[in-house]
Amino acid sequence: MNKTITVNPETSSVTIEQTAVPQNAPVSLMGNSIQTGYGIWVDIICIALLLLAMYLFKRLIDKLFRKKKVKPSTP
């Protein structure tokens, strides 16, 4: 939402303008934006799926590089 306040000292008038975000504005997360053209919910679902894929990939990497615990042998 954009707000603009204009003060005119000559006429002692104050003008306040407020505009809403356009309906087709892209969804942004941490500086990255996405706009599919299908609606805001599709954009949000795309970002959620991207975050899920990153999380699962991180878990896979952690699993691959985790050192296996060696059970001590008891005589």
C-alpha positions in Angstrom: 0.0 0.0 0.0 1.4 3.4 -1.0 0.6 6.5 0.9 1.5 10.1 -0.1 0.9 13.1 2.1 1.3 16.6 0.5 1.3 19.8 2.5 0.8 23.1 0.7 1.9 25.9 3.0 0.5 28.6 0.7 -3.1 27.4 1.0 -2.7 25.6 4.3 -4.1 22.5 2.8 -3.1 18.8 3.3 -3.7 16.2 0.7 -3.5 12.5 1.6 -3.5 9.9 -1.2 -3.6 6.2 -0.6 -3.3 3.5 -3.3 -3.6 -0.2 -3.0 -1.2 -2.7 -4.4 -2.2 -3.8 -7.9 -3.9 -7.2 -8.0 -1.2 -8.7 -10.3 1.7 -7.5 -8.1 4.5 -10.2 -7.8 4.9 -12.1 -4.5 8.4 -11.5 -3.1 10.3 -13.3 -0.4 13.7 -12.0 0.9 14.2 -10.0 -2.3 13.2 -12.7 -4.7 9.9 -12.2 -6.5 7.8 -14.5 -8.6 4.8 -13.7 -10.8 3.1 -16.6 -12.6 0.1 -14.7 -13.8 -2.4 -17.1 -12.3 -3.0 -15.3 -9.0 -1.4 -14.7 -5.7 -2.2 -18.1 -4.2 -0.4 -19.9 -7.1 2.6 -17.7 -6.5 2.6 -18.5 -2.8 2.3 -22.2 -3.5 5.2 -22.0 -5.9 7.4 -20.4 -3.2 6.2 -22.9 -0.6 7.2 -25.8 -2.9 10.5 -24.2 -3.6 11.2 -23.9 0.1 10.1 -27.5 0.7 12.5 -28.7 -2.1 15.4 -26.7 -0.6 14.7 -28.2 2.9 14.5 -31.8 1.5 17.7 -31.3 -0.5 19.4 -30.0 2.6 18.3 -33.1 4.6 19.5 -35.4 1.8 22.9 -33.7 1.8 23.1 -33.9 5.6 22.2 -37.6 5.4 24.9 -38.3 2.8 27.7 -36.6 4.7 26.7 -37.7 8.2 29.3 -40.0 9.6 28.1 -43.4 10.6 28.4 -44.3 14.3 30.5 -47.3 14.9 29.2 -49.6 17.7 32.0 -50.6 20.1 32.5 -54.3 20.1 32.3 -55.9 23.4 34.5 -59.0 24.0 
